[in-house]
């Protein structure tokens, strides 16, 4: 097999470049570590240049088997803030001075990357977001960001919990601790580096923004001591062997390397790229098998009517899973036709099949999401019925009890974190 055949055979990972000014001219670039890992695990990186209007040409980069979004400037706050920021003009000016290289908003890059993120959510395309890429993913799903961690999060933290997330004087060498959440992909990747019940690792940090409110569909994988989410994923869309992978990491595992060496800080560092490419390869195989149907089938009127019901079901599922809008108005019966279709072996034309997949590939996930919402709603109704029969004195006592338990929980959590930090500091 000649090397010229590889671009045709290997799956394609879309990466958006970052624009920088060099010798009074703009240059576009992508970090070499990202590219090396993508190629090393068996995929081809396809770089989308940050060029005005390219967001209207994304269809020209098809077929797309995966998307990797990484570093870049701050995301335009208007894309995730519903109202005016609480930061004063003086604070915003100070943020721009401190982080001059990051606070120059690039709306064209925002548009390109949000379009790609939403494409991944619609089709269940594998998506890996690193640093800014994780923030783009959260915003695309309705989440919010801190415009500046120092001004909005750190100032309200106890001194012992404050974290330095950006150190310009020690850019690649700076590390801070994060606590990994058990039974998550991140836990699996770094398991051999964790000791007993100590779930902490040291990660690099190059950001002054971060997740303020995590979108509802995601589950956290790691937290900094100040409470900032350092990693998250969609548990309903994570199965690399089946081509499913939607994840965001605030830190840069590809750059977590020992001084003057290409050796990783931990064996688990490249795992995100390995599993991501595994999902990309699996997605390509599924796509190829789906487009290998020899000829299309003509639909009669009755079958066309059923098809329209399925299309509506997929559309509702997509809207629900992306933003969680109008949940209470949506009935389980609205989602059932799409779910039943995916479980059946009904054959459609290639064009119809691809269109259905694009519109509602997340219908299974949406059904699971609806089940969780229904369960929570039942619990809430039951609690209201029970409490409705209680006296004012009983309710008051219950409120005081849970307030006390919350305080005890906070104290014990703080004590355990302090103990872990003390152990980690021992020689």
C-alpha positions as a Markdown table, in Angstrom:
| # | Residue | x | y | z |
|---|---|---|---|---|
| 1 | Unk | 0.0 | 0.0 | 0.0 |
| 2 | Unk | 1.4 | 3.4 | -1.0 |
| 3 | Unk | 1.5 | 6.3 | 1.4 |
| 4 | Unk | -0.6 | 8.3 | -1.0 |
| 5 | Unk | -3.6 | 6.0 | -0.3 |
| 6 | Unk | -3.6 | 6.8 | 3.5 |
| 7 | Unk | -5.5 | 10.0 | 3.2 |
| 8 | Unk | -8.3 | 8.1 | 1.4 |
| 9 | Unk | -8.4 | 5.2 | 3.8 |
| 10 | Unk | -7.8 | 6.8 | 7.2 |
| 11 | Unk | -10.6 | 8.6 | 9.0 |
| 12 | Unk | -10.5 | 12.4 | 9.0 |
| 13 | Unk | -10.4 | 14.6 | 12.1 |
| 14 | Unk | -11.3 | 18.3 | 11.6 |
| 15 | Unk | -9.2 | 20.8 | 13.5 |
| 16 | Unk | -9.6 | 24.6 | 13.4 |
| 17 | Unk | -6.4 | 26.6 | 13.3 |
| 18 | Unk | -5.6 | 29.6 | 15.5 |
| 19 | Unk | -4.8 | 32.9 | 13.9 |
| 20 | Unk | -1.7 | 34.8 | 15.0 |
| 21 | Unk | 0.1 | 38.0 | 13.9 |
| 22 | Unk | 3.6 | 37.4 | 12.6 |
| 23 | Unk | 5.7 | 40.0 | 10.8 |
| 24 | Unk | 2.6 | 42.2 | 10.3 |
| 25 | Unk | 0.8 | 39.2 | 8.6 |
| 26 | Unk | -1.6 | 36.7 | 9.9 |
| 27 | Unk | -0.6 | 33.1 | 10.1 |
| 28 | Unk | -2.7 | 30.1 | 11.0 |
| 29 | Unk | -1.3 | 27.2 | 13.1 |
| 30 | Unk | -2.2 | 24.1 | 15.2 |
| 31 | Unk | 0.0 | 22.8 | 17.9 |
| 32 | Unk | 2.3 | 19.9 | 16.8 |
| 33 | Unk | 1.5 | 17.7 | 19.8 |
| 34 | Unk | -2.2 | 17.5 | 18.7 |
| 35 | Unk | -1.2 | 16.6 | 15.2 |
| 36 | Unk | 1.4 | 14.0 | 16.2 |
| 37 | Unk | -1.0 | 12.2 | 18.5 |
| 38 | Unk | -3.9 | 12.2 | 15.9 |
| 39 | Unk | -1.6 | 10.8 | 13.2 |
| 40 | Unk | 0.2 | 8.4 | 15.6 |
| 41 | Unk | -3.1 | 6.7 | 16.6 |
| 42 | Unk | -4.3 | 6.3 | 13.0 |
| 43 | Unk | -6.3 | 9.3 | 11.8 |
| 44 | Unk | -5.6 | 12.2 | 9.4 |
| 45 | Unk | -5.9 | 15.8 | 10.7 |
| 46 | Unk | -7.7 | 18.1 | 8.3 |
| 47 | Unk | -7.0 | 21.7 | 9.3 |
| 48 | Unk | -9.8 | 24.3 | 8.7 |
| 49 | Unk | -8.2 | 27.7 | 8.4 |
| 50 | Unk | -9.6 | 30.6 | 10.4 |
| 51 | Unk | -10.7 | 32.5 | 7.2 |
| 52 | Unk | -13.7 | 34.8 | 7.0 |
| 53 | Unk | -16.7 | 33.0 | 5.6 |
| 54 | Unk | -15.3 | 29.5 | 6.0 |
| 55 | Unk | -18.1 | 28.6 | 8.4 |
| 56 | Unk | -20.4 | 28.6 | 5.3 |
| 57 | Unk | -18.1 | 26.1 | 3.6 |
| 58 | Unk | -17.8 | 23.4 | 6.2 |
| 59 | Unk | -19.8 | 20.9 | 4.0 |
| 60 | Unk | -16.8 | 21.0 | 1.7 |
| 61 | Unk | -14.7 | 19.3 | 4.4 |
| 62 | Unk | -16.9 | 16.2 | 4.3 |
| 63 | Unk | -16.6 | 13.4 | 5.1 |
| 64 | Unk | -16.0 | 14.3 | 8.8 |
| 65 | Unk | -15.4 | 11.5 | 11.2 |
| 66 | Unk | -14.4 | 13.5 | 14.2 |
| 67 | Unk | -13.7 | 17.0 | 15.5 |
| 68 | Unk | -10.8 | 18.2 | 17.7 |
| 69 | Unk | -11.0 | 21.8 | 19.0 |
| 70 | Unk | -8.2 | 23.2 | 21.0 |
| 71 | Unk | -6.6 | 26.4 | 22.0 |
| 72 | Unk | -7.6 | 30.0 | 21.1 |
| 73 | Unk | -8.9 | 33.3 | 22.3 |
| 74 | Unk | -11.8 | 33.9 | 24.7 |
| 75 | Unk | -15.2 | 33.1 | 23.5 |
| 76 | Unk | -17.5 | 36.1 | 22.9 |
| 77 | Unk | -19.4 | 36.5 | 26.2 |
| 78 | Unk | -22.6 | 37.4 | 24.3 |
| 79 | Unk | -22.8 | 33.7 | 23.3 |
| 80 | Unk | -23.3 | 32.5 | 26.8 |
| 81 | Unk | -24.4 | 35.4 | 29.0 |
| 82 | Unk | -28.2 | 36.0 | 29.2 |
| 83 | Unk | -27.7 | 39.4 | 30.9 |
| 84 | Unk | -25.1 | 42.1 | 31.6 |
| 85 | Unk | -22.0 | 40.8 | 33.4 |
| 86 | Unk | -21.5 | 41.6 | 37.1 |
| 87 | Unk | -17.9 | 42.7 | 36.3 |
| 88 | Unk | -17.3 | 46.5 | 36.4 |
| 89 | Unk | -15.7 | 48.4 | 33.6 |
| 90 | Unk | -12.5 | 48.7 | 35.7 |
| 91 | Unk | -12.4 | 45.0 | 36.3 |
| 92 | Unk | -12.9 | 44.2 | 32.6 |
| 93 | Unk | -10.1 | 46.7 | 31.7 |
| 94 | Unk | -7.8 | 45.0 | 34.2 |
| 95 | Unk | -8.6 | 41.5 | 32.7 |
| 96 | Unk | -7.8 | 42.8 | 29.2 |
| 97 | Unk | -4.4 | 44.1 | 30.5 |
| 98 | Unk | -3.5 | 40.9 | 32.4 |
| 99 | Unk | -4.6 | 38.5 | 29.6 |
| 100 | Unk | -4.0 | 40.7 | 26.5 |
| 101 | Unk | -3.1 | 37.7 | 24.2 |
| 102 | Unk | -6.4 | 35.9 | 25.0 |
| 103 | Unk | -9.1 | 38.6 | 25.4 |
| 104 | Unk | -9.1 | 39.7 | 21.7 |
| 105 | Unk | -12.4 | 38.1 | 20.7 |
| 106 | Unk | -12.4 | 36.3 | 17.4 |
| 107 | Unk | -16.0 | 36.0 | 16.3 |
| 108 | Unk | -15.2 | 34.2 | 13.1 |
| 109 | Unk | -13.4 | 31.4 | 15.0 |
| 110 | Unk | -16.4 | 31.3 | 17.4 |
| 111 | Unk | -18.8 | 30.8 | 14.5 |
| 112 | Unk | -16.7 | 28.1 | 12.9 |
| 113 | Unk | -16.2 | 26.1 | 16.0 |
| 114 | Unk | -19.7 | 26.4 | 17.4 |
| 115 | Unk | -21.0 | 25.2 | 14.0 |
| 116 | Unk | -18.7 | 22.2 | 14.2 |
| 117 | Unk | -19.6 | 21.5 | 17.8 |
| 118 | Unk | -23.4 | 21.5 | 17.0 |
| 119 | Unk | -22.7 | 19.3 | 14.0 |
| 120 | Unk | -21.1 | 16.7 | 16.3 |
| 121 | Unk | -24.1 | 16.9 | 18.7 |
| 122 | Unk | -26.5 | 16.4 | 15.8 |
| 123 | Unk | -24.7 | 13.5 | 14.3 |
| 124 | Unk | -23.1 | 12.0 | 17.4 |
| 125 | Unk | -19.7 | 12.6 | 15.8 |
| 126 | Unk | -16.7 | 12.0 | 18.1 |
| 127 | Unk | -15.7 | 15.4 | 19.6 |
| 128 | Unk | -12.7 | 16.1 | 21.8 |
| 129 | Unk | -12.4 | 19.7 | 23.3 |
| 130 | Unk | -9.1 | 20.8 | 24.9 |
| 131 | Unk | -9.0 | 24.0 | 26.9 |
| 132 | Unk | -11.0 | 26.5 | 24.7 |
| 133 | Unk | -12.5 | 23.5 | 22.9 |
| 134 | Unk | -14.1 | 22.3 | 26.2 |
| 135 | Unk | -15.6 | 25.7 | 26.7 |
| 136 | Unk | -17.0 | 25.8 | 23.2 |
| 137 | Unk | -18.7 | 22.4 | 23.8 |
| 138 | Unk | -20.2 | 23.6 | 27.0 |
| 139 | Unk | -21.5 | 26.9 | 25.4 |
| 140 | Unk | -22.9 | 24.9 | 22.4 |
| 141 | Unk | -25.0 | 22.9 | 24.9 |
| 142 | Unk | -26.3 | 25.9 | 26.8 |
| 143 | Unk | -23.7 | 26.1 | 29.6 |
| 144 | Unk | -22.1 | 29.2 | 30.9 |
| 145 | Unk | -18.5 | 30.4 | 31.5 |
| 146 | Unk | -16.6 | 32.5 | 34.0 |
| 147 | Unk | -15.4 | 35.6 | 32.0 |
| 148 | Unk | -12.5 | 35.6 | 34.5 |
| 149 | Unk | -11.8 | 33.0 | 37.1 |
| 150 | Unk | -9.8 | 35.4 | 39.3 |
| 151 | Unk | -12.5 | 38.0 | 39.4 |
| 152 | Unk | -15.6 | 35.8 | 39.6 |
| 153 | Unk | -14.4 | 32.6 | 41.4 |
| 154 | Unk | -11.1 | 33.0 | 43.2 |
| 155 | Unk | -12.1 | 36.1 | 45.2 |
| 156 | Unk | -14.9 | 34.1 | 46.9 |
| 157 | Unk | -12.8 | 31.1 | 47.8 |
| 158 | Unk | -11.1 | 30.4 | 51.1 |
| 159 | Unk | -7.3 | 31.1 | 50.8 |
| 160 | Unk | -6.4 | 27.4 | 51.1 |
| 161 | Unk | -8.7 | 26.5 | 48.1 |
| 162 | Unk | -7.5 | 29.2 | 45.7 |
| 163 | Unk | -5.8 | 28.0 | 42.6 |
| 164 | Unk | -3.5 | 29.7 | 40.1 |
| 165 | Unk | -4.9 | 28.7 | 36.7 |
| 166 | Unk | -2.5 | 30.9 | 34.6 |
| 167 | Unk | 1.2 | 31.5 | 35.3 |
| 168 | Unk | 2.8 | 33.4 | 32.4 |
| 169 | Unk | 6.2 | 33.2 | 34.1 |
| 170 | Unk | 6.2 | 29.4 | 34.2 |
| 171 | Unk | 4.0 | 28.6 | 31.3 |
| 172 | Unk | 4.7 | 24.9 | 30.6 |
| 173 | Unk | 6.1 | 24.1 | 34.0 |
| 174 | Unk | 3.1 | 25.3 | 36.1 |
| 175 | Unk | 0.9 | 22.6 | 37.6 |
| 176 | Unk | -2.0 | 22.5 | 40.0 |
| 177 | Unk | -3.9 | 19.6 | 41.7 |
| 178 | Unk | -7.2 | 18.3 | 40.4 |
| 179 | Unk | -9.4 | 15.6 | 42.0 |
| 180 | Unk | -10.6 | 13.0 | 39.6 |
| 181 | Unk | -14.2 | 11.7 | 39.8 |
| 182 | Unk | -14.4 | 7.9 | 40.2 |
| 183 | Unk | -16.0 | 5.7 | 37.5 |
| 184 | Unk | -15.3 | 8.2 | 34.7 |
| 185 | Unk | -13.1 | 7.8 | 31.6 |
| 186 | Unk | -10.5 | 10.1 | 33.3 |
| 187 | Unk | -10.4 | 7.7 | 36.2 |
| 188 | Unk | -9.8 | 4.7 | 33.9 |
| 189 | Unk | -7.0 | 6.5 | 32.1 |
| 190 | Unk | -5.1 | 7.6 | 35.2 |
| 191 | Unk | -6.0 | 4.7 | 37.5 |
| 192 | Unk | -2.4 | 3.2 | 37.6 |
| 193 | Unk | -1.1 | 6.7 | 38.7 |
| 194 | Unk | -3.6 | 7.0 | 41.6 |
| 195 | Unk | -2.8 | 5.6 | 45.1 |
| 196 | Unk | -5.6 | 4.0 | 47.2 |
| 197 | Unk | -8.4 | 6.5 | 47.6 |
| 198 | Unk | -6.2 | 9.5 | 46.6 |
| 199 | Unk | -7.9 | 10.6 | 43.4 |
| 200 | Unk | -5.5 | 13.6 | 42.7 |
| 201 | Unk | -3.2 | 14.3 | 39.9 |
| 202 | Unk | -1.2 | 17.4 | 38.9 |
| 203 | Unk | -2.3 | 19.1 | 35.6 |
| 204 | Unk | -1.0 | 22.0 | 33.6 |
| 205 | Unk | -3.1 | 25.2 | 33.3 |
| 206 | Unk | -3.2 | 27.9 | 30.6 |
| 207 | Unk | -6.6 | 29.6 | 31.1 |
| 208 | Unk | -8.3 | 32.5 | 32.9 |
| 209 | Unk | -11.8 | 31.4 | 31.9 |
| 210 | Unk | -13.7 | 28.2 | 32.7 |
| 211 | Unk | -17.0 | 26.4 | 33.2 |
| 212 | Unk | -19.4 | 28.4 | 35.4 |
| 213 | Unk | -22.5 | 26.3 | 34.8 |
| 214 | Unk | -22.0 | 22.9 | 33.2 |
| 215 | Unk | -24.6 | 22.0 | 30.6 |
| 216 | Unk | -27.2 | 19.5 | 31.9 |
| 217 | Unk | -26.2 | 16.7 | 29.6 |
| 218 | Unk | -22.6 | 16.5 | 30.9 |
| 219 | Unk | -21.0 | 14.7 | 33.9 |
| 220 | Unk | -17.9 | 16.2 | 35.6 |
| 221 | Unk | -14.7 | 14.1 | 35.5 |
| 222 | Unk | -12.4 | 16.3 | 37.6 |
| 223 | Unk | -12.5 | 19.4 | 39.9 |
| 224 | Unk | -9.8 | 21.9 | 41.0 |
| 225 | Unk | -9.7 | 22.7 | 44.7 |
| 226 | Unk | -11.6 | 26.0 | 44.0 |
| 227 | Unk | -14.5 | 23.9 | 42.6 |
| 228 | Unk | -13.8 | 24.6 | 38.9 |
| 229 | Unk | -14.7 | 21.8 | 36.5 |
| 230 | Unk | -11.5 | 20.6 | 34.9 |
| 231 | Unk | -13.0 | 17.8 | 32.7 |
| 232 | Unk | -16.5 | 16.5 | 31.7 |
| 233 | Unk | -18.1 | 14.1 | 29.3 |
| 234 | Unk | -21.5 | 12.9 | 28.0 |
| 235 | Unk | -22.1 | 9.5 | 29.6 |
| 236 | Unk | -24.8 | 8.8 | 27.1 |
| 237 | Unk | -22.5 | 9.4 | 24.2 |
| 238 | Unk | -19.3 | 7.7 | 25.3 |
| 239 | Unk | -18.4 | 4.3 | 23.9 |
| 240 | Unk | -15.2 | 4.6 | 21.7 |
| 241 | Unk | -15.7 | 1.0 | 20.4 |
| 242 | Unk | -19.0 | 2.1 | 18.9 |
| 243 | Unk | -17.8 | 5.5 | 17.6 |
| 244 | Unk | -19.2 | 7.6 | 20.5 |
| 245 | Unk | -17.0 | 10.2 | 22.2 |
| 246 | Unk | -18.1 | 13.7 | 23.4 |
| 247 | Unk | -15.7 | 15.2 | 26.0 |
| 248 | Unk | -14.1 | 18.4 | 27.2 |
| 249 | Unk | -10.8 | 18.7 | 29.1 |
| 250 | Unk | -9.8 | 22.1 | 30.5 |
| 251 | Unk | -6.1 | 21.1 | 30.9 |
| 252 | Unk | -3.7 | 20.0 | 28.1 |
| 253 | Unk | -2.7 | 16.3 | 28.5 |
| 254 | Unk | -0.7 | 16.5 | 25.3 |
| 255 | Unk | 1.6 | 19.1 | 26.9 |
| 256 | Unk | 1.9 | 17.4 | 30.3 |
| 257 | Unk | 5.5 | 16.3 | 29.7 |
| 258 | Unk | 8.6 | 16.3 | 31.9 |
| 259 | Unk | 11.1 | 19.1 | 31.5 |
| 260 | Unk | 13.3 | 18.9 | 28.4 |
| 261 | Unk | 11.7 | 15.6 | 27.5 |
| 262 | Unk | 8.8 | 14.2 | 25.5 |
| 263 | Unk | 8.0 | 11.7 | 28.3 |
| 264 | Unk | 4.5 | 12.3 | 29.7 |
| 265 | Unk | 3.9 | 13.2 | 33.3 |
| 266 | Unk | 1.6 | 10.2 | 33.6 |
| 267 | Unk | 1.1 | 7.1 | 31.4 |
| 268 | Unk | -2.6 | 8.2 | 31.1 |
| 269 | Unk | -1.9 | 11.6 | 29.5 |
| 270 | Unk | -2.2 | 10.5 | 25.8 |
| 271 | Unk | -5.3 | 8.3 | 26.5 |
| 272 | Unk | -7.8 | 10.9 | 25.6 |
| 273 | Unk | -6.3 | 11.1 | 22.1 |
| 274 | Unk | -6.0 | 7.3 | 21.8 |
| 275 | Unk | -9.7 | 6.7 | 22.8 |
| 276 | Unk | -10.9 | 9.7 | 20.7 |
| 277 | Unk | -9.2 | 8.3 | 17.6 |
| 278 | Unk | -10.6 | 4.8 | 18.4 |
| 279 | Unk | -14.0 | 6.4 | 18.3 |
| 280 | Unk | -13.2 | 8.2 | 15.1 |
| 281 | Unk | -12.2 | 5.0 | 13.4 |
| 282 | Unk | -15.3 | 3.2 | 14.6 |
| 283 | Unk | -17.5 | 6.1 | 13.4 |
| 284 | Unk | -15.9 | 5.9 | 9.9 |
| 285 | Unk | -16.6 | 2.2 | 9.7 |
| 286 | Unk | -20.3 | 2.8 | 10.7 |
| 287 | Unk | -20.6 | 5.5 | 8.1 |
| 288 | Unk | -19.0 | 3.4 | 5.4 |
| 289 | Unk | -21.3 | 0.5 | 6.1 |
| 290 | Unk | -24.3 | 2.8 | 6.1 |
| 291 | Unk | -23.5 | 4.2 | 2.7 |
| 292 | Unk | -22.9 | 0.8 | 1.1 |
| 293 | Unk | -26.5 | 0.0 | 0.4 |
| 294 | Unk | -26.6 | -0.9 | -3.3 |
| 295 | Unk | -29.9 | 0.8 | -4.3 |
| 296 | Unk | -32.6 | 2.9 | -2.8 |
| 297 | Unk | -36.1 | 1.7 | -2.0 |
| 298 | Unk | -39.2 | 3.6 | -3.2 |
| 299 | Unk | -41.6 | 4.5 | -0.4 |
| 300 | Unk | -45.4 | 4.2 | -0.7 |
| 301 | Unk | -47.6 | 6.8 | 0.8 |
| 302 | Unk | -48.2 | 4.9 | 4.1 |
| 303 | Unk | -44.5 | 4.4 | 4.6 |
| 304 | Unk | -43.8 | 8.0 | 3.8 |
| 305 | Unk | -46.3 | 9.0 | 6.4 |
| 306 | Unk | -44.5 | 6.8 | 9.0 |
| 307 | Unk | -41.2 | 8.3 | 7.9 |
| 308 | Unk | -42.5 | 11.8 | 8.6 |
| 309 | Unk | -43.5 | 10.8 | 12.1 |
| 310 | Unk | -40.0 | 9.4 | 12.7 |
| 311 | Unk | -38.4 | 12.6 | 11.3 |
| 312 | Unk | -40.4 | 14.7 | 13.8 |
| 313 | Unk | -39.4 | 12.3 | 16.6 |
| 314 | Unk | -35.7 | 12.7 | 15.8 |
| 315 | Unk | -36.0 | 16.5 | 15.5 |
| 316 | Unk | -37.7 | 16.8 | 19.0 |
| 317 | Unk | -35.0 | 14.5 | 20.4 |
| 318 | Unk | -32.2 | 16.6 | 19.0 |
| 319 | Unk | -33.7 | 19.8 | 20.3 |
| 320 | Unk | -34.3 | 18.3 | 23.8 |
| 321 | Unk | -30.8 | 16.8 | 24.0 |
| 322 | Unk | -29.0 | 19.9 | 22.8 |
| 323 | Unk | -30.7 | 22.4 | 25.0 |
| 324 | Unk | -33.3 | 20.7 | 27.2 |
| 325 | Unk | -35.9 | 23.2 | 26.1 |
| 326 | Unk | -39.7 | 22.7 | 26.7 |
| 327 | Unk | -39.0 | 19.4 | 28.6 |
| 328 | Unk | -42.4 | 19.5 | 30.4 |
| 329 | Unk | -44.3 | 20.0 | 27.1 |
| 330 | Unk | -42.6 | 17.0 | 25.5 |
| 331 | Unk | -44.3 | 13.6 | 25.9 |
| 332 | Unk | -42.5 | 10.2 | 25.9 |
| 333 | Unk | -44.8 | 9.2 | 23.0 |
| 334 | Unk | -43.2 | 11.9 | 20.9 |
| 335 | Unk | -39.8 | 10.2 | 21.2 |
| 336 | Unk | -41.0 | 6.6 | 20.9 |
| 337 | Unk | -41.2 | 6.4 | 17.0 |
| 338 | Unk | -37.6 | 7.4 | 16.6 |
| 339 | Unk | -36.4 | 5.0 | 19.3 |
| 340 | Unk | -38.4 | 2.1 | 17.8 |
| 341 | Unk | -37.0 | 2.9 | 14.4 |
| 342 | Unk | -33.4 | 2.7 | 15.6 |
| 343 | Unk | -34.1 | -0.7 | 17.1 |
| 344 | Unk | -35.7 | -2.1 | 14.0 |
| 345 | Unk | -34.1 | -3.3 | 10.7 |
| 346 | Unk | -36.2 | -1.1 | 8.3 |
| 347 | Unk | -34.3 | -0.2 | 5.2 |
| 348 | Unk | -34.5 | 3.3 | 3.7 |
| 349 | Unk | -32.6 | 4.9 | 0.8 |
| 350 | Unk | -29.1 | 6.1 | 1.5 |
| 351 | Unk | -30.2 | 9.8 | 1.3 |
| 352 | Unk | -33.1 | 9.2 | 3.7 |
| 353 | Unk | -31.0 | 7.2 | 6.1 |
| 354 | Unk | -28.3 | 9.8 | 6.2 |
| 355 | Unk | -30.7 | 12.6 | 6.7 |
| 356 | Unk | -32.4 | 10.8 | 9.6 |
| 357 | Unk | -29.1 | 10.2 | 11.2 |
| 358 | Unk | -28.1 | 13.8 | 10.9 |
| 359 | Unk | -31.4 | 15.0 | 12.4 |
| 360 | Unk | -31.7 | 12.6 | 15.3 |
| 361 | Unk | -28.7 | 10.5 | 16.0 |
| 362 | Unk | -29.1 | 11.4 | 19.6 |
| 363 | Unk | -32.6 | 10.1 | 20.0 |
| 364 | Unk | -31.4 | 7.2 | 22.2 |
| 365 | Unk | -29.6 | 9.6 | 24.4 |
| 366 | Unk | -32.7 | 11.9 | 24.5 |
| 367 | Unk | -34.8 | 8.9 | 25.6 |
| 368 | Unk | -32.4 | 8.1 | 28.4 |
| 369 | Unk | -32.4 | 11.8 | 29.4 |
| 370 | Unk | -36.2 | 11.9 | 29.5 |
| 371 | Unk | -36.2 | 8.8 | 31.8 |
| 372 | Unk | -33.9 | 10.5 | 34.2 |
| 373 | Unk | -36.1 | 13.7 | 34.2 |
| 374 | Unk | -39.2 | 11.6 | 34.8 |
| 375 | Unk | -37.6 | 9.8 | 37.7 |
| 376 | Unk | -36.5 | 13.1 | 39.3 |
| 377 | Unk | -40.0 | 14.6 | 38.7 |
| 378 | Unk | -41.6 | 11.6 | 40.5 |
| 379 | Unk | -39.3 | 12.0 | 43.5 |
| 380 | Unk | -40.0 | 15.7 | 43.7 |
| 381 | Unk | -43.8 | 15.1 | 43.6 |
| 382 | Unk | -43.6 | 12.5 | 46.3 |
| 383 | Unk | -41.5 | 14.8 | 48.5 |
| 384 | Unk | -44.0 | 17.6 | 48.0 |
| 385 | Unk | -46.9 | 15.3 | 49.0 |
| 386 | Unk | -45.1 | 14.2 | 52.2 |
| 387 | Unk | -44.0 | 17.7 | 53.2 |
| 388 | Unk | -47.5 | 19.1 | 52.4 |
| 389 | Unk | -48.8 | 17.0 | 55.3 |
| 390 | Unk | -46.2 | 18.2 | 57.8 |
| 391 | Unk | -46.7 | 21.0 | 60.3 |
| 392 | Unk | -44.9 | 24.3 | 60.3 |
| 393 | Unk | -42.8 | 23.1 | 63.3 |
| 394 | Unk | -41.9 | 19.8 | 61.5 |
| 395 | Unk | -40.9 | 21.6 | 58.3 |
| 396 | Unk | -38.8 | 24.1 | 60.3 |
| 397 | Unk | -37.1 | 21.2 | 62.1 |
| 398 | Unk | -36.4 | 19.5 | 58.8 |
| 399 | Unk | -35.0 | 22.6 | 57.3 |
| 400 | Unk | -32.7 | 23.1 | 60.3 |
| 401 | Unk | -31.6 | 19.5 | 60.1 |
| 402 | Unk | -30.6 | 19.6 | 56.4 |
| 403 | Unk | -28.9 | 23.0 | 56.9 |
| 404 | Unk | -26.9 | 21.4 | 59.8 |
| 405 | Unk | -26.0 | 18.4 | 57.6 |
| 406 | Unk | -24.9 | 20.6 | 54.8 |
| 407 | Unk | -22.5 | 22.4 | 57.2 |
| 408 | Unk | -21.1 | 19.2 | 58.5 |
| 409 | Unk | -20.7 | 17.8 | 55.0 |
| 410 | Unk | -18.8 | 21.0 | 54.0 |
| 411 | Unk | -16.5 | 20.8 | 57.1 |
| 412 | Unk | -15.7 | 17.1 | 56.5 |
| 413 | Unk | -15.1 | 17.7 | 52.8 |
| 414 | Unk | -12.7 | 20.5 | 53.6 |
| 415 | Unk | -10.9 | 18.4 | 56.3 |
| 416 | Unk | -10.5 | 15.5 | 53.8 |
| 417 | Unk | -9.1 | 17.8 | 51.1 |
| 418 | Unk | -6.7 | 19.3 | 53.6 |
| 419 | Unk | -5.6 | 15.8 | 54.7 |
| 420 | Unk | -5.0 | 14.8 | 51.1 |
| 421 | Unk | -3.0 | 17.9 | 50.4 |
| 422 | Unk | -0.9 | 17.4 | 53.5 |
| 423 | Unk | -0.2 | 13.8 | 52.5 |
| 424 | Unk | 0.7 | 14.9 | 49.0 |
| 425 | Unk | 3.2 | 17.5 | 50.4 |
| 426 | Unk | 5.1 | 14.8 | 52.4 |
| 427 | Unk | 8.6 | 14.0 | 50.9 |
